[in-house]
Amino acid sequence: LMCYNNKCRYFVMGLQKRASLFSGLGLFFLVGILVFIGFWAVQEITSRSFSERVSVAQMVARGVDQTLQGAETQLEKTAVDIDVSSNLGGSVEVLNNLYNYSGTFARLFLVDSNGTVLAVEPPSLGDTAQGLINSDNGVSEVLKGAPPTITTVSTEPGHADPLLSISVPVQDKDGLVTGAIVGHVELS
């Protein structure tokens, strides 16, 4: 319907114009449908990818939890066999056996009740051992009577791999804390 000077009449369109108009409208709707399907496909792929990544992250987290629980249990069992006050040689041997046979720990430290490093595995750490213990790894809390602690993920200066520290108290026959065992678990 077209109106000019208050006179209205129907607009007559030829066959070629109608065919062009309907072809254009059809093409427009076809492109719109294809764009909608494309966006839907991208959203579906993204959603599936995210779900898969969440599942993998959950599996890794469960594996890390199991490793840390096992490491803490190993340290607690070892702490029973250690006597910081009188049998340091036997304690060093116990620490060495734990380090060599567990495969869990990157480093192990035996400290006395003052936080002084008495033994370290591997022995090549030597003088740097005290500096590694003085970092925030839960030793001071354990030496004050706290239960075993597992720290948050951290890195050491000059060492790129992230690690966790597990500190377990060493107690004498009377239950007094005489030292601690600290194990570093690398997360690489």
N, C-alpha and C positions, 0 to 999 in steps of 0.2 A: 504494500500500500504506500503510495507516495502522494504528498499533498503540496500543491503550489497555489499561492494566492487564494487560500480558503477553498480550493477545489481539490478533492481527493479522487484518486483513481488507482487502479491496480497496475503495478509495474509488471510488464511482460518481459520475461527474460528468455533469451534464445537458448537453444539446446546446447550450444558450445559453451556458453557462459554457465549454464547449470552444471554441465559436466565438469568444468573447471572448478566451480565452487564446491561441489560435492567431493571431488578428488582432493582438493585442498583440505576440506574438513576431515575427510577420511585419513589423510596423511597426518594431520595434526593429532587426531585421536590415536592413531597407531604409534606415533612417536611418544605420546603421553603414556600409553600402556607400556611401551618398552622401557621408558624411563622408570615407571613405577616398578616393573619387574626387576630392573637393574638395581634400584635402591633396596628392594626387598631381599634380593640375592646377597648383596653386600652386607646387609644387616644380619642375615641368617648365618653367613660365613663368619662374620665377626663374633656373633654370639657363640657359635660352636667352638671357635678358636679360643675364646675367653674361657669357656667351660672346660676345655681340655687343659688349658694352662692352670686353671684352679685345681683340677684333679691331680696334675703332676706336682704342683706345689704342696698339696696336702700329703701326697705320698712321700715326698722328700722330707717334709716336716715330721711325719711319723717315723721315718728312718733316722733322722737326727735325734728325735726324742728317745728312740730305742738305744741308739749309740750312747747318748749321754747317761741314760739310766744304767746301762751296762758298765760304763766307765766309772760312774759314782759307786756302784756296787763293788767293782774291782778295788777301788781305793779304800772303801770301808773295810773290806776283807783284809786288805794289806795292812791297814792301820792297826789291826788287832795283833799282827805279828811284829810290830815295830816297837822297840824300846829305846826312846831317845836318851834317857838318862844314863843307862849303864852299858848297853850293848850296841854301840854305834856301828861296829864292823858288820854284825849280823843284820842290822837295819839297812845298811848300804847294800848288802847282798840281796835282801828282799826287794829293795827298790830297783836294783839292777835287773832282777828276774822279772819283775812286773813290766819294766820298760822293754826288755828284749822279747818277752813272750806274749804280751797283750796285743801289740800292734795298734793300739788305740791312741796312745799318747805321743805327742811330738816332743814333749819335755816333761820331766818329773822332778820335783823338788821336795826335799825333806827339810823342814825348818824347826827350830826349837821354839820354846814358849815366848821368846823375845822377837821372833821373826827372822833370826839369823839363819842363813842357809847352811845346813850341815852336810848335805849331799845333793848331787844333781846328776841327772841322766839326760842326755849324754854328757859325759865328763868334759867334753870339748867346750862346753859353755863357760867353764872356769869362772873367771872374775866377773863376767857379765851376769851371772846367776842372781846375785843380790839385787841388781837393778831390775831384773825381770820380776822378782818377788815384790819389790817395793811399789810396783804399779798397782792399780786398783784391781785386785783379783780375789778379793774375799778373804784373804789370810787373816787380816786383823780381826775381823768379826769371828772367825772360827777360833782363833786363839783366845778370844774373850768368852767362849762358851757357846757360840751360835752353832746350829746344826750345819751339816755340809752345805756349801753354797756353790752355785753355778752362776758365773757372771754373764753379763750380756756380751754380745760379739764385739771384739775390739781388734785392733792391730797394734803391733809393737813397732817402735821406731826402727827403720832399716829392714823390716820384715813385711812383705806385701800380703801374705795370706792371712785371712781373718781367723781368729781363734777364740775359744772359750776356755776359761779357767775353772777347774773344779777343785775346791778346797775341802779337805776332810780332816777333822781333829784326830790327833793321836792322844790316847788317854792312858794313864797308868792304871794299876790294879784298883786304885781307890776311885777311879772315875775322873781324876783331875786332868785337865788338858795340859800335856807336856810338850806339844808341838803340833805340826800339821803336815799333811802330804798335799802337795799341789800338783795337779796334772793339767797340762795344756793340750787341748784337743784342737787340731787344725780342721777348718771347714772347707778345705780345698779338695 
